[in-house]
Amino acid sequence: MTSIKRMKGISISRPIIYGNSATPLHGKKVGDSDHTHRWTISVRGVNNEDISYFVRKVAFKLHDTYENPNRVVEKPPFEISETGWGEFDIIIKIHFNPISGEKPLTLYHHLKLHPYEEDSLGNPWPKQKPVTSYSYDEVVFNEPIDTFYTLLQENQTSNIPLKKTPHHQFSLQAEQEELERIDKALQTTAQEIAKHRERCRRLEAELSVK
């Protein structure tokens, strides 16, 4: 029986990108359905690098209204494409190479079909431009099994990417945009509170005169 040796005090990580892209069907319905978009959910490496050396398969749990909502992809590209009309949460379960001895990793992604924003120039979102929603993450293996550690070392990957590339928008950018939206909302709220206080001050002044 082969002994399992773990690398004590060692941690090693591998970057992944997961999320979806979506394109409107522009009235071209699928059969008799009311589907409005075609979308693809995927798990991949940075710059589309091969991750199959440490990822054995990826399971996607779609909304129960889909036929066979539990989809399993056992070879790259780890992705599935579908059509639909609504947004929902997709459960992603990444199963690692058996020699890793690691349990599956579960991620959650909210399927995004609509831009909810203007483009970078402040113009309405172009009809033909895909909507994308991708997150960057790092899978950390703590005290990995020695054989798995060697496998990871033999397959070096790219450095951590910038906040965005022409094809992907990562979570750091999304977080910054969310902070900007919150800051704008706080400013608007403060302005409304100031206006309300001014109206109250005027009413109190008018009542005191009477």
C-alpha positions as CSV (number, residue, x, y, z in Angstrom):
1,M,0.0,0.0,0.0
2,T,1.4,3.4,-1.1
3,S,1.8,5.8,1.8
4,I,0.4,9.3,1.5
5,K,2.8,12.0,2.3
6,R,1.6,15.6,2.8
7,M,3.9,18.6,2.4
8,K,3.8,20.0,5.9
9,G,3.6,23.8,6.1
10,I,3.3,24.2,2.3
11,S,0.5,25.9,0.4
12,I,0.3,26.2,-3.3
13,S,-2.5,27.9,-5.4
14,R,-3.8,27.9,-8.9
15,P,-5.8,30.8,-10.5
16,I,-9.1,30.2,-12.2
17,I,-11.8,32.3,-13.8
18,Y,-15.5,31.4,-13.7
19,G,-18.6,33.1,-14.9
20,N,-20.7,33.6,-17.9
21,S,-21.2,35.5,-21.1
22,A,-24.6,36.2,-22.7
23,T,-25.9,37.4,-26.0
24,P,-29.5,38.5,-26.8
25,L,-31.4,36.5,-29.4
26,H,-33.0,39.6,-30.8
27,G,-36.4,38.1,-31.2
28,K,-35.1,34.8,-32.6
29,K,-36.8,32.6,-30.2
30,V,-35.7,29.0,-29.6
31,G,-38.6,26.9,-30.9
32,D,-41.8,27.9,-29.1
33,S,-40.0,29.0,-25.9
34,D,-39.9,32.6,-24.6
35,H,-36.1,32.5,-24.3
36,T,-34.4,35.8,-24.9
37,H,-30.7,35.1,-24.5
38,R,-28.0,32.5,-25.3
39,W,-25.4,32.2,-22.5
40,T,-22.3,30.2,-21.6
41,I,-21.1,29.4,-18.1
42,S,-17.5,28.3,-17.8
43,V,-14.6,27.5,-15.5
44,R,-11.2,28.1,-17.1
45,G,-7.6,29.1,-16.5
46,V,-6.2,32.6,-16.9
47,N,-5.6,33.3,-20.6
48,N,-7.5,30.1,-21.3
49,E,-4.6,28.0,-19.9
50,D,-5.3,24.3,-19.5
51,I,-6.4,23.4,-16.0
52,S,-7.3,19.8,-16.7
53,Y,-4.1,18.6,-15.1
54,F,-5.6,19.4,-11.7
55,V,-9.3,19.6,-12.5
56,R,-10.9,16.3,-13.3
57,K,-14.5,17.5,-13.9
58,V,-16.8,20.4,-13.3
59,A,-20.5,20.0,-12.3
60,F,-23.0,22.8,-13.0
61,K,-26.4,22.9,-11.2
62,L,-28.8,25.0,-13.2
63,H,-32.3,26.2,-12.4
64,D,-34.7,23.3,-11.9
65,T,-36.8,24.5,-14.9
66,Y,-34.1,23.3,-17.2
67,E,-34.2,19.7,-18.6
68,N,-31.4,17.8,-16.8
69,P,-30.4,20.7,-14.6
70,N,-27.3,18.8,-13.3
71,R,-24.7,19.0,-16.0
72,V,-21.2,17.4,-15.7
73,V,-18.3,18.3,-18.0
74,E,-15.4,15.9,-17.8
75,K,-12.9,17.5,-20.2
76,P,-12.0,21.0,-21.3
77,P,-13.4,23.4,-22.1
78,F,-15.3,23.1,-18.8
79,E,-18.4,25.0,-20.0
80,I,-22.0,24.6,-21.0
81,S,-24.2,26.7,-23.2
82,E,-27.9,27.2,-23.0
83,T,-30.7,29.7,-23.7
84,G,-33.1,31.3,-21.3
85,W,-34.9,34.4,-20.3
86,G,-34.2,34.7,-16.5
87,E,-31.2,35.2,-14.2
88,F,-30.5,32.7,-11.4
89,D,-27.8,31.3,-9.2
90,I,-25.7,28.5,-10.7
91,I,-23.9,26.1,-8.3
92,I,-20.4,25.1,-9.6
93,K,-18.6,22.1,-8.1
94,I,-15.0,21.6,-9.2
95,H,-13.7,18.0,-8.8
96,F,-9.9,17.8,-8.6
97,N,-7.5,15.2,-10.0
98,P,-7.9,12.0,-7.9
99,I,-4.2,12.0,-6.9
100,S,-4.8,15.3,-5.0
101,G,-6.9,13.7,-2.3
102,E,-8.9,17.0,-2.2
103,K,-12.6,17.4,-1.7
104,P,-14.6,19.2,-4.4
105,L,-14.7,22.9,-4.3
106,T,-18.2,24.6,-4.5
107,L,-18.6,28.0,-6.0
108,Y,-21.7,30.1,-6.7
109,H,-22.3,32.4,-9.7
110,H,-25.3,34.6,-10.5
111,L,-26.1,34.2,-14.2
112,K,-26.0,37.7,-15.7
113,L,-28.0,38.4,-18.9
114,H,-28.5,42.1,-18.8
115,P,-25.8,44.9,-18.7
116,Y,-27.6,47.1,-16.1
117,E,-25.2,49.8,-17.1
118,E,-23.9,51.9,-20.0
119,D,-20.7,51.2,-21.9
120,S,-17.4,52.7,-20.9
121,L,-18.1,55.8,-23.0
122,G,-21.5,56.4,-21.3
123,N,-23.5,55.3,-24.3
124,P,-26.3,52.8,-24.3
125,W,-25.1,49.2,-24.2
126,P,-24.6,48.0,-27.9
127,K,-27.2,45.4,-28.9
128,Q,-24.6,43.1,-30.4
129,K,-22.1,43.4,-27.5
130,P,-22.1,40.3,-25.2
131,V,-22.7,40.8,-21.5
132,T,-20.0,39.3,-19.4
133,S,-19.8,38.5,-15.7
134,Y,-16.6,36.7,-14.6
135,S,-14.8,36.3,-11.3
136,Y,-11.2,35.6,-10.6
137,D,-10.3,33.3,-7.7
138,E,-7.3,31.2,-6.5
139,V,-7.7,27.6,-5.5
140,V,-5.4,27.1,-2.5
141,F,-4.1,23.6,-1.7
142,N,-2.9,23.5,1.9
143,E,-0.3,20.8,2.7
144,P,-0.9,19.0,-0.6
145,I,0.0,15.3,-1.2
146,D,3.6,15.2,-2.5
147,T,2.7,13.6,-5.8
148,F,0.0,16.2,-6.4
149,Y,2.4,19.0,-5.4
150,T,4.9,17.8,-7.9
151,L,2.2,17.8,-10.6
152,L,1.4,21.4,-9.8
153,Q,5.0,22.4,-9.8
154,E,5.5,20.8,-13.2
155,N,2.6,22.8,-14.6
156,Q,3.3,26.5,-13.8
157,T,0.6,29.0,-14.8
158,S,0.4,32.7,-15.5
159,N,0.8,35.4,-12.9
160,I,-2.2,36.9,-11.3
161,P,-4.0,39.0,-14.0
162,L,-4.9,42.7,-13.8
163,K,-8.4,43.7,-12.8
164,K,-9.6,43.2,-16.3
165,T,-8.7,42.0,-19.8
166,P,-10.5,42.6,-23.1
167,H,-12.5,39.4,-22.6
168,H,-13.0,39.2,-18.8
169,Q,-14.0,41.5,-16.0
170,F,-12.8,40.2,-12.7
171,S,-14.2,40.5,-9.2
172,L,-11.8,43.3,-8.2
173,Q,-13.3,45.5,-10.9
174,A,-16.8,44.5,-9.9
175,E,-16.1,45.3,-6.3
176,Q,-14.7,48.7,-7.2
177,E,-17.8,49.4,-9.4
178,E,-20.1,48.4,-6.5
179,L,-18.2,50.7,-4.1
180,E,-18.6,53.6,-6.6
181,R,-22.3,52.9,-6.9
182,I,-22.7,52.8,-3.1
183,D,-20.7,56.0,-2.8
184,K,-23.0,57.7,-5.4
185,A,-26.1,56.4,-3.6
186,L,-24.8,57.8,-0.3
187,Q,-24.2,61.2,-1.9
188,T,-27.7,61.2,-3.3
189,T,-29.1,60.2,0.0
190,A,-27.2,62.9,1.8
191,Q,-28.4,65.5,-0.7
192,E,-32.0,64.4,-0.2
193,I,-31.6,64.5,3.6
194,A,-30.2,68.1,3.3
195,K,-33.2,69.1,1.2
196,H,-35.6,67.6,3.6
197,R,-34.0,69.3,6.6
198,E,-34.1,72.6,4.7
199,R,-37.8,72.2,4.0
200,C,-38.4,71.4,7.7
201,R,-36.4,74.5,8.7
202,R,-38.5,76.7,6.5
203,L,-41.8,75.2,7.8
204,E,-40.7,75.7,11.3
205,A,-39.7,79.3,10.5
206,E,-43.1,79.9,8.9
207,L,-45.0,78.4,11.9
208,S,-43.0,80.5,14.4
209,V,-44.0,83.7,12.5
210,K,-47.7,82.7,12.7
